[in-house]
Amino acid sequence: MKWIDGSEIDLTGCTGEALCERIALELWRSGGPEQWLQCPEPLQNACFLIAFDTELTMEGIFTFLENSLGHYASCIVHAFRMIGAQEDAGALEQICDIAPPDLMRGEFLENAWEEYALSTFNEDHELTEGAVELIEHLSGRLYLHTGRDIWSLLFQYLDRELGQTAP
């Protein structure tokens, strides 16, 4: 099996949890999402979920919508579905229907703020107050705010897909 950097990897005896720990350490060393798409689907899904979690935890849903990772929202929705996190897939899909990440990124880049200038999401985008409130509401339905454990779902999915059994 190919690893994130394209090298061969032997996953014999590797659990989904151990694999996610390794991915989290090496995720951004190998070029990012375009490189992840060259991996087998289970690794792709893990990469996208780990990256989304990082973005959501550090900056929130509005930054995700205007950052480059947002371009891969459909991959993240797919990953949620593959691990069985249907609520999260649905919430993220609805958010992206209201504020398509590629459009949000384009608007953000068009404003071309000076380096280190502070701005708010509302200054950079033409969303109505109602749309912003709905995005906030839908974001509250994501695992990070509900306490749902997507990690055990991801670990089990990887164990199943890679033919591993946890010790």
C-alpha positions as CSV (number, residue, x, y, z in Angstrom):
1,M,0.0,0.0,0.0
2,K,1.2,3.5,-0.8
3,W,1.8,6.0,2.1
4,I,1.1,9.7,1.9
5,D,4.5,10.5,0.4
6,G,4.1,7.8,-2.2
7,S,6.4,5.3,-0.5
8,E,5.3,1.7,0.2
9,I,4.0,1.1,3.7
10,D,3.4,-2.2,5.5
11,L,0.4,-2.0,7.7
12,T,0.7,-5.5,9.1
13,G,-0.5,-5.4,12.7
14,C,-1.2,-1.7,12.5
15,T,-4.4,-0.6,14.1
16,G,-6.6,2.2,12.8
17,E,-5.7,4.3,15.9
18,A,-2.0,3.8,15.4
19,L,-2.3,4.7,11.7
20,C,-4.2,7.9,12.6
21,E,-1.4,8.9,15.1
22,R,1.2,8.4,12.3
23,I,-1.0,10.4,9.8
24,A,-1.4,13.2,12.2
25,L,2.4,13.5,12.6
26,E,3.1,13.3,8.9
27,L,0.0,14.9,7.3
28,W,1.5,18.2,6.0
29,R,5.0,16.9,5.2
30,S,4.0,15.5,1.9
31,G,2.3,18.2,-0.1
32,G,-1.3,18.3,1.2
33,P,-4.6,17.3,-0.2
34,E,-3.6,16.7,-3.8
35,Q,-1.0,14.2,-2.5
36,W,-3.6,12.6,-0.2
37,L,-5.8,11.9,-3.2
38,Q,-3.1,9.6,-4.5
39,C,-3.4,7.3,-1.4
40,P,-5.8,4.4,-1.1
41,E,-9.3,5.6,-0.1
42,P,-9.1,4.6,3.6
43,L,-6.0,6.7,4.0
44,Q,-7.5,9.6,2.1
45,N,-10.5,9.6,4.3
46,A,-8.4,9.6,7.5
47,C,-6.2,12.5,6.1
48,F,-9.2,14.6,5.3
49,L,-10.9,14.0,8.6
50,I,-7.8,14.7,10.6
51,A,-7.1,17.9,8.6
52,F,-10.8,19.0,9.0
53,D,-10.6,18.4,12.7
54,T,-7.5,20.5,13.0
55,E,-9.0,23.4,11.1
56,L,-12.3,23.2,12.9
57,T,-10.7,23.0,16.4
58,M,-8.2,25.8,15.8
59,E,-10.2,28.3,13.7
60,G,-13.8,27.2,13.4
61,I,-16.2,26.6,10.5
62,F,-15.9,30.1,9.0
63,T,-12.1,29.9,8.5
64,F,-12.6,26.4,7.0
65,L,-15.0,27.9,4.5
66,E,-12.5,30.4,3.3
67,N,-9.2,28.4,3.6
68,S,-7.9,26.1,0.8
69,L,-9.0,23.0,2.7
70,G,-12.6,24.0,2.0
71,H,-12.0,23.2,-1.6
72,Y,-12.1,19.5,-0.5
73,A,-15.3,19.8,1.4
74,S,-16.9,17.1,-0.7
75,C,-14.0,14.7,0.2
76,I,-14.6,15.5,3.9
77,V,-18.3,14.9,3.5
78,H,-17.5,11.6,1.8
79,A,-15.1,10.6,4.6
80,F,-17.8,11.3,7.2
81,R,-20.2,9.1,5.3
82,M,-17.6,6.3,4.9
83,I,-17.0,6.1,8.7
84,G,-20.7,6.2,9.5
85,A,-20.9,9.8,10.8
86,Q,-24.0,10.7,8.8
87,E,-25.0,13.6,11.1
88,D,-21.7,15.3,10.5
89,A,-21.8,14.6,6.7
90,G,-25.2,16.2,6.5
91,A,-24.4,19.2,8.6
92,L,-21.2,20.0,6.7
93,E,-23.0,19.5,3.4
94,Q,-25.7,21.9,4.4
95,I,-23.1,24.5,5.5
96,C,-21.4,24.2,2.2
97,D,-24.6,24.6,0.3
98,I,-25.2,27.9,2.1
99,A,-21.6,29.1,1.8
100,P,-19.8,27.2,-0.9
101,P,-16.1,27.1,0.2
102,D,-14.7,27.8,-3.3
103,L,-16.9,31.0,-3.5
104,M,-15.9,32.0,0.1
105,R,-12.2,31.5,-0.7
106,G,-12.5,33.6,-3.8
107,E,-14.3,36.4,-2.0
108,F,-11.6,36.3,0.8
109,L,-8.8,36.5,-1.8
110,E,-10.5,39.3,-3.7
111,N,-10.4,41.5,-0.7
112,A,-6.6,41.3,-0.6
113,W,-6.2,42.7,2.8
114,E,-2.7,44.0,3.7
115,E,-0.4,41.6,5.4
116,Y,-1.4,41.1,9.1
117,A,-4.6,43.2,8.7
118,L,-7.5,42.0,10.8
119,S,-10.9,41.4,9.3
120,T,-14.0,39.5,10.1
121,F,-15.8,36.9,8.1
122,N,-18.7,39.3,7.5
123,E,-16.3,41.9,6.1
124,D,-14.9,39.5,3.6
125,H,-18.2,37.9,2.4
126,E,-21.6,38.9,1.3
127,L,-23.7,36.5,3.4
128,T,-26.9,37.7,5.1
129,E,-27.1,37.7,8.8
130,G,-29.6,34.8,8.6
131,A,-27.1,32.8,6.6
132,V,-24.4,33.4,9.1
133,E,-26.7,32.4,11.9
134,L,-27.8,29.2,10.1
135,I,-24.1,28.3,9.5
136,E,-23.4,28.8,13.2
137,H,-26.5,26.6,14.1
138,L,-25.4,23.9,11.7
139,S,-21.8,24.0,12.9
140,G,-23.2,23.3,16.4
141,R,-24.5,20.0,15.0
142,L,-20.9,18.9,14.1
143,Y,-19.2,16.3,16.4
144,L,-16.9,18.9,18.0
145,H,-19.9,20.6,19.6
146,T,-22.1,17.5,20.3
147,G,-19.7,15.2,21.9
148,R,-20.1,12.5,19.2
149,D,-16.9,10.4,19.0
150,I,-15.9,10.3,15.3
151,W,-12.5,9.0,16.3
152,S,-13.7,5.6,17.3
153,L,-15.7,5.4,14.1
154,L,-12.6,6.3,12.1
155,F,-10.5,3.8,13.9
156,Q,-13.0,1.0,13.4
157,Y,-13.4,2.0,9.7
158,L,-9.7,1.8,9.2
159,D,-9.4,-1.5,11.0
160,R,-12.2,-2.9,8.9
161,E,-11.0,-1.5,5.6
162,L,-7.4,-2.5,6.1
163,G,-8.2,-5.9,7.4
164,Q,-6.8,-5.3,10.9
165,T,-8.1,-6.3,14.3
166,A,-7.3,-4.2,17.4
167,P,-5.2,-6.1,20.0
